[in-house]
Amino acid sequence: MTTWTNEQMESVLSRAADIRRQRDQLLSAAKAVINYTLANEQGPKIKAALTRAQKRDYPAVLQACKNAIAAWEVWGAWPDNWSHWQRALDDAAEKHNRTGPREFIYAPRLEAL
């Protein structure tokens, strides 16, 4: 059986107290305050901006997505329909590149035939 010296015990207890303090700090930081008033005010405007950008081109959609993410970070939370912006960005990128994902993936095989 291992015997612990007083110094070793104090070191372990001190480290445990440090870990507890760090954990408490992380937990308090994780409890973000969500600004629902700002989200309800800006949400429809951000969605409308994305719709307008989708009618334009890829750089406009990219900028609309960046603006939306910046706004969500200010609010303190992302909306439940965040994937709408991801799909819009994916669709715009596909049109911008003029190659669909399957065409890109299978292009080397088609060239070999």
Buried (B, 14 or more C-beta within 10 A) or exposed (E): EEEEEEEEEEEEEEEEEEEEEEEEEEEEEEEEEEBEEEBEEBBEEBBEBBEEBBEEEBEBBBEBBEBBBEBBEEBEBBBEEEEEBEEBBEEBEBBEEEEEEEEEEEEEEEEEE
